């Protein structure tokens, strides 16, 4: 089956040593910033320790300043421990114009 899948559901899936993919389903803002941080820190503390935590960010439609500050602090904490936090499938910023056709 193509794609990336939870190894608890698909134990025979291919494993990439040192890589953890984390999907957060929703905007990242003040009310859930600590939940995101705690989940990523738990992933970083797993054995074996990952070298990379990749956030599949397609569902993250917005990030407020509280969450942005948390991400900067989280990235520093992870880097000290040799873990890189990276993002994939980021939304492009909107310039306020409609992308539809008339």
Buried (B, 14 or more C-beta within 10 A) or exposed (E): EEEBBEEEEEEEBEEEEEBBBBBBEEBBBEEBBEEBBEBBBEBBEEEEEBEBBBBBBBEBEEBBEBBEEBBEEBBEBBEEEEBBBEEEEEEEEEEEEEEEEE
